[in-house]
């Protein structure tokens, strides 16, 4: 087997395992702490540090990965996730808001270290000029990850009913610790490590395309988390009367379907990019299409149409279009980076991604408590429109010249 393909499969397997625990812990925290009597806004606040430290981690993690290697940062993330899971197994009277926020902060650092490392390492496994292969590999990694995060939502909800909160967390921690050991033994060292030691100031990109893409990413992922993190699970549980397992199953199916579409995005867009990768025009188009769906769902709910049919149908369509948007973005950040600076550029880009999730998470709890699910969806529409407007600054095509400023910036001054 080709060495690049072998490493890609190992990284993907590790990323899959981590992602299941990440989806499960989110569902466990949302449902269990709502059961303990926390308000929607208080539940959202439990994820505040999770998202905030994601911003910091992506900024520092790209720089750290470039210095010590992406495989090492990936394994550090796995180890921190095991610790975060175990920290939540304490008795209920220990589970104060500050304590849970601290545990979630550790989980947020772990998740973004793992995600940044896995995605950035793909760039080093694909030869220059093979843009179609890069698009396929990135889409498959990202799509399969999201499908398994959906599985994690279901697993978390099901384990909550089967083993209880602490039993579920302990089982997940044990499985992830075993995966950490296996991938550490199989992966070569030094993946993604730069030849020269980069300065921390170099984490900020000097390529306009990457900066505009990062800004659009902020609003794109904020638009999803505005309704997905707090508003939708509590709406399904409180308003529609679904059980924990039913809530987890629906969110799991949504994310699995979203991940499947994301993995298929290269085939779905094949005619539009003619064998090469998509460009900024593709990102603009699909962002404008996406804005139609949260607005349509909100209007349907306000008109009194059957809530279950409106939400299930509307969010299914939202997921399909959002998946294509996300796959295009994930490809463009790698296409506009060179091999030597990919970890730092991906870290900067996912810092913006984490910032959007932070804004979406906080607004989700507040908007649901103040305006219900319709309010969450109108805020989501505004965020999607902002992403579409920012995408007008993106270059239409991907060209090798975009990597030139990166090479220059690494020269000693």
Buried (B, 14 or more C-beta within 10 A) or exposed (E): EEEBEBBBEBBBBBBBBBBBBBBBBBBBBBBBBBEEEBBBBBBBBBBBBBBBBBBBBBBBBBBBBBBBBBBBBBBBBBBBBBEBBBBBBEEEEEBEEEEBBBBBBBBBBBBBBBBBBBBBBBBBBBEEEEBBBBBBBBBBBBBBBBBBBBBBBBBBBBBBEEBEBBEBBBBBBEBBBEBBEEBBEBBEEEBBBBEEEBEEEBBBBEBBBBBBBBBBBBBBBBBBBBBBBBBBBBBBBEEBEBEBBBBBBBBBBBBBBBBBBBBBBBEBBEEEBEEEBBBBBBBBBBBBBBBBBBBBBBBBBEEEEEBEEBBBBBBBBBBBBBBBBBBBBBBBBBBBBBBBBBBBBBBBBBBBBBBBBBBBBBBBBBBBBEBBBBBBBBBBBBBBBBBBBBBBBBBEEBEEEBBEBBEEBBEEE
